[in-house]
Amino acid sequence: MYCMAFHCPKEIQVTWTVLENSGKRVTVEDHGAPSNEESEQLLSDYEVRTGQSQRDGLYNAVSSLTFTPTGSRNRNMTITCSFLCDGKTRKKSVKWSLDSDSCPQLDDIIVPCLVHGREAKLQCEIRRYFPNNLEVKWLRRDADRPDLYELSSDDKYKILEMDVTQDPDKTYSCTASLIVSISAKTDQGSEFICRVKHPTLSTYVERCTGELKVAGIPVIQSNVQDDNIIVLEVDRLYTEDLVLTWEEANNEHGPYKMIKDKNITTTRTENSDGSFKIISKCDVSYVLLEIKDRYFKATVEHSALKSPEEIIFYNKGCFEKLFKKEKLSLERVPKTITKSNNDLKSVDGSVNPV
């Protein structure tokens, strides 16, 4: 803010007085220090600069008061500039308030399709703020946990530098961006928050993504085909790090040994959404003539699973099968679902079969 005085017979002394919204009064002399010996904080909040010139024996002065608005403190202020010259004082007072239209306006965070093993960019547009003095933080809340923690750039996160533009109405706009390396293990159900502070605000404002849903968590199904072929389907895959093994044993708890590759066939099918499905078939007809119980175990390992998935089938041997040469009667061993993988959901919200 500026105030001017002209044609004074002697040098001019300038004093600025600020009556803040809280009722607190601050007086600043033209040498820049608060006259009532306020704290150093006030010295940095308000600064006065005065220049004087002389012409034809008369003095002219131009004085400025500079400060950074800080929310409710600087709303509805009264600012007074006083000129003292030759024992006479002239004052000029104005009402000043922050314009609520200059507060930052946040759009909802744009969340793209989140796929395990890929990067995703989260974006929050911030508009119509003034002055250009914005503080932006990205925070995270893990699934089923209430605590927030601030993020910084590292191997998993990249916080991009904001490109600020000034609009025709002199307000500013920018886009806050966070790049995340998506992992189904750690990001499923988590939330990200964009938090903004600005001098026009008495507290921060923020936007939240809501609970994230991550694609690329394997959906596992199994069945028996032609009475002697175990079929395992692993669908919704986006990454190539699937490990699938077939083993057999004489009892449910092993020890298990690997089934020969000649008994296993594997095919791959591409899906329209960019994912793919693996179908693995294990032919166990070679145990038709055995009289012992036989257990067959398929183990699925993938980076999106919190722990490997095991599926066990068994054939209960008997003499009748030996002499009559009946077909295998394969049944699936019941399994208690572990909480870790039961919590993992596919992108459409269904629980992964086990």
Secondary structure, 3 states (H helix, E strand, C coil): CEEEEEEECCCCEEEEEEECCCCCEEEEECCCCECCCCCHHHHHHEEEEEEEEEECCEEEEEEEEEECCCHHHHCCEEEEEEEEECCEEEEEEEEECCCHHHCCEECCCECCCCECCCEEEEEEEEEEECCCCCEEEEEEECCCCCCEEECCCCCCEEECCCCCEECCCCCEEEEEEEEEECCHHHHCCCEEEEEEECCCCCCCEEEECCCCCCECCCEEEEEEECCCEEEEEEEEECCCCCEEEEEEECCCCCCCEECCHHHEEEEEEECCCCCEEEEEEEECHHHCCCCCCEEEEEEEECCCCCCCEEEEEEECCCHHHHHHCCCCCEEECCCCCCHHHHCCECCCCCECCC
